């Protein structure tokens, strides 16, 4: 799976890159194995699954709505699958089927769902990396995303991810306060 492109997603989880034809071909060409994975679903379902697969591979997380996928990506995938890009209008990402597709894509890519112990591990990993007390720091967010990708974890919801970032900042702030307090506390004088 290629590394995520810097700036692939905005804070609102929208794809913000403009792709060159070469980049589209490199990142969004379906392999033979991926075509087998797509199976024999209906046309709109196949396009939906292909878009989930390729955007997850490139961005390292699932987009939350079909409008976030650039039309150029849908065009490239549609051409490869021999489908009309107009089918994209039929895609609904709020259904149980859509959630099942995300699970299938994650499994196909070797990722697993984020669970409670993973939150503790993420916080423990990020705490010593906190450089300032801003939990919305893009640097901290990227380090969190890198950790999740390295652990092959599907990123949690945006709210849960933000809670983990705030917890890491809070833990580091507490560590700094204790360190300062130890330095400022009077040391016993030894005779």
C-alpha positions, 0 to 999 in steps of 0.5 A: 500500500503506498504511503499517504500523500501529504495533504491528501485529506483536509481537516474536514476529511475531504480530498484536497489534492488535484491529481495529475494523470500520472498520479491517477494512474499510479495510485488508482489503477486496480490490480488483478487481485483488487479486481478479484476482491471487487467480485461480482457485485452490482455496478454501483456497488462495484464502483463504491467498493473500488472507490473505498479501496483505492482512497483507503489505500492512498489516504490511510483512512475512509472518507465519510461521504461520497462527495469527498472523492474527486470526480477524476478518481471516479472517472479513472475507476469507472473507466477501468471497470467499464462503468458509467461515472453517473452510477456514483450518484447512487452510492450511499455511504450511510448504510449497513452495506457501506459499513460492511464494505469498509470492513471488507476493504480494511481486512483486504488491506490487512488492517483491523478495527480500532479498539479501546486498548488501541486508544491507550496505546495511541495515547502512550505513543503520542504523549512523549511526542507532544511539543505544545499544548495544542491537541489540534496540532497538525504535527500531532495529528499526523504522528497519530495517523502514522502510528495507526497506519504502522499498527495497521489500524483503521483510524477511529472516528474523528471524535475518538481520535480527537479525544486521544489527542487531547488525552495525550496532550493532557498527560504530557502537560501533567508530566511537565507540571510534575517535572517543574514541581520537582525542580521547584520543591525545596530539597532537604538539606543534608547535614 
